[in-house]
Amino acid sequence: MPAGLLGAGLLLLFAASLALSIRADEPPPPSPATESLSEADREEIRDLERESERGDIRYFRSRFVFKVDAKRKPGDATSTRLRLEGVEAFGEKNRFSYQLKVPTYYNEAPGSYVTGLGDVSFELAAVLGATDWLFHGAGVEVTLQTASNPALGGGATTVKPEYGLAALLGHQILAQFVLQFTQSVLTLPEAPAVQKLEPELYLNVHLPWFTLSFDWDNWWDFPAGAFGQTLKVGASQSVDREKRWVVGVSYLFPLNDYARSTDLGTFGLTVTRHLGRK
């Protein structure tokens, strides 16, 4: 099917790009705020960033990510998403990146199921600057109508600009705020328009054996005139000596009725392979 071939082709092209450009992802020189820290403390900061879900704050890391999300939905329905992601860092001190996300779904309801490719996304991002422990960046994500079945996609091409602000609180805590706005630009006749404002807060705490994360997501769905809210709690850990492989688990809790109208709870598993040196 054309959509499936498109998604597979995009992923293969991205994998080839990464394979041809693999290099050591050297950390940048320490900022003035971290020069006084010991090497052990600086390594703990790198571990915190590496094991955090949105840890690209001082510079980007090239990596492959494999995600599985198992969602319970109203009416005894379930949705399982498998998403492959590739991130390629480039530019001076890896301050820029591009990212490809290719999802596939297996959705099941009483008496029926549907499976196939979802909507593919492409993102460009940049670290804009840093002042001591404070960092900020911006990006834009475009999601295309590539779903192999209308039930597996949003029925719209969307553009999502975002701005992020992050603060290292010592060498064990990373706090982040991300503001995103999603707008549909091409919509199928039977699909609803998309217009959503989404502020999101992250808190990541590096403990002796793993990193604990909290993701508080809020969004205003303007066409529906509704507000949604969720909380995702997770834990992740590097599992090899070179700290290239990171495994994480999470669970998402819906916090209000609008969030529960589409999601009764989601279990997530993430496996990340960092490229280059640690």
CORJOCOR-V327410 format. One record per residue. N is the residue number from 1. RES is the residue in one small letter. PHI is phi in whole degrees, 0 to 359 (none if undefined). OMEGA is omega in whole degrees, -180 to 180 (NA if undefined). Layout:
N;RES;PHI;OMEGA, N;RES;PHI;OMEGA
This chain:
1;m;none;-173, 2;p;302;-178, 3;a;297;179, 4;g;296;178, 5;l;295;178, 6;l;297;-180, 7;g;298;179, 8;a;296;179, 9;g;295;178, 10;l;299;-179, 11;l;295;179, 12;l;295;177, 13;l;297;-180, 14;f;292;178, 15;a;299;178, 16;a;296;178, 17;s;299;179, 18;l;294;-177, 19;a;297;-179, 20;l;282;-174, 21;s;242;179, 22;i;300;179, 23;r;207;178, 24;a;289;179, 25;d;272;-176, 26;e;290;172, 27;p;293;-180, 28;p;290;176, 29;p;303;-179, 30;p;299;177, 31;s;288;179, 32;p;306;-177, 33;a;288;-176, 34;t;253;-178, 35;e;298;-178, 36;s;279;-178, 37;l;281;175, 38;s;288;178, 39;e;297;177, 40;a;296;179, 41;d;292;178, 42;r;294;177, 43;e;294;178, 44;e;294;175, 45;i;296;178, 46;r;296;176, 47;d;298;179, 48;l;300;180, 49;e;293;-177, 50;r;294;-175, 51;e;268;178, 52;s;276;-176, 53;e;297;176, 54;r;242;-174, 55;g;269;-180, 56;d;278;-179, 57;i;240;178, 58;r;269;179, 59;y;194;-177, 60;f;266;176, 61;r;239;174, 62;s;288;-175, 63;r;194;167, 64;f;251;-180, 65;v;229;177, 66;f;242;-177, 67;k;237;172, 68;v;234;177, 69;d;236;179, 70;a;250;-173, 71;k;250;170, 72;r;266;-178, 73;k;238;178, 74;p;301;179, 75;g;77;180, 76;d;60;178, 77;a;261;177, 78;t;224;176, 79;s;221;177, 80;t;247;-180, 81;r;247;172, 82;l;248;-177, 83;r;235;174, 84;l;258;180, 85;e;231;173, 86;g;230;179, 87;v;238;176, 88;e;243;178, 89;a;269;179, 90;f;205;179, 91;g;87;-179, 92;e;299;-180, 93;k;54;178, 94;n;54;-178, 95;r;276;-178, 96;f;234;177, 97;s;205;165, 98;y;233;-171, 99;q;219;176, 100;l;239;179, 101;k;236;-179, 102;v;238;-179, 103;p;261;167, 104;t;233;-174, 105;y;230;164, 106;y;230;-178, 107;n;254;-176, 108;e;228;174, 109;a;227;180, 110;p;307;177, 111;g;86;-179, 112;s;202;174, 113;y;205;176, 114;v;214;-178, 115;t;217;178, 116;g;154;-178, 117;l;283;174, 118;g;262;-179, 119;d;277;-178, 120;v;276;-180, 121;s;239;176, 122;f;228;-176, 123;e;226;170, 124;l;245;-177, 125;a;216;-180, 126;a;211;169, 127;v;277;-174, 128;l;273;-179, 129;g;172;-177, 130;a;210;174, 131;t;226;-177, 132;d;54;-175, 133;w;265;-175, 134;l;250;-177, 135;f;226;176, 136;h;212;-177, 137;g;202;-178, 138;a;212;179, 139;g;199;175, 140;v;219;-179, 141;e;242;177, 142;v;244;178, 143;t;250;-175, 144;l;259;178, 145;q;276;-178, 146;t;247;-176, 147;a;300;180, 148;s;283;178, 149;n;218;-180, 150;p;306;-179, 151;a;288;-176, 152;l;256;-179, 153;g;230;-180, 154;g;273;180, 155;g;73;-177, 156;a;210;167, 157;t;272;-175, 158;t;238;174, 159;v;239;-176, 160;k;229;171, 161;p;284;179, 162;e;213;176, 163;y;228;-177, 164;g;232;178, 165;l;230;-177, 166;a;225;179, 167;a;224;171, 168;l;274;-180, 169;l;259;-170, 170;g;77;180, 171;h;247;-180, 172;q;234;-176, 173;i;231;177, 174;l;237;178, 175;a;250;-177, 176;q;221;173, 177;f;234;-180, 178;v;232;177, 179;l;245;-177, 180;q;233;174, 181;f;228;-178, 182;t;252;-179, 183;q;225;175, 184;s;282;179, 185;v;243;175, 186;l;224;-174, 187;t;230;174, 188;l;295;-176, 189;p;305;-176, 190;e;270;-177, 191;a;262;178, 192;p;286;174, 193;a;291;-180, 194;v;243;175, 195;q;207;-169, 196;k;219;173, 197;l;253;-170, 198;e;225;169, 199;p;274;-175, 200;e;221;179, 201;l;246;177, 202;y;237;172, 203;l;226;-179, 204;n;239;-177, 205;v;238;-180, 206;h;272;178, 207;l;258;-176, 208;p;305;-174, 209;w;246;-178, 210;f;197;176, 211;t;249;179, 212;l;263;-176, 213;s;229;176, 214;f;230;-178, 215;d;231;-180, 216;w;256;-174, 217;d;253;177, 218;n;229;177, 219;w;209;173, 220;w;257;176, 221;d;265;-172, 222;f;293;178, 223;p;299;180, 224;a;275;-177, 225;g;63;-174, 226;a;224;-180, 227;f;235;180, 228;g;242;-176, 229;q;206;177, 230;t;223;174, 231;l;228;177, 232;k;247;179, 233;v;246;-177, 234;g;213;176, 235;a;217;-179, 236;s;217;-176, 237;q;205;170, 238;s;289;-172, 239;v;242;177, 240;d;228;-174, 241;r;296;-179, 242;e;276;176, 243;k;61;175, 244;r;265;-179, 245;w;259;177, 246;v;234;179, 247;v;243;-179, 248;g;224;174, 249;v;233;-178, 250;s;206;172, 251;y;219;-179, 252;l;257;179, 253;f;251;172, 254;p;287;-174, 255;l;252;176, 256;n;214;-174, 257;d;296;-179, 258;y;294;176, 259;a;295;-180, 260;r;289;179, 261;s;290;179, 262;t;234;-173, 263;d;210;177, 264;l;265;-179, 265;g;143;-176, 266;t;228;173, 267;f;265;-178, 268;g;235;174, 269;l;231;-179, 270;t;232;175, 271;v;237;-177, 272;t;242;175, 273;r;244;177, 274;h;283;180, 275;l;259;-177, 276;g;74;-178, 277;r;278;-177, 278;k;290;NA
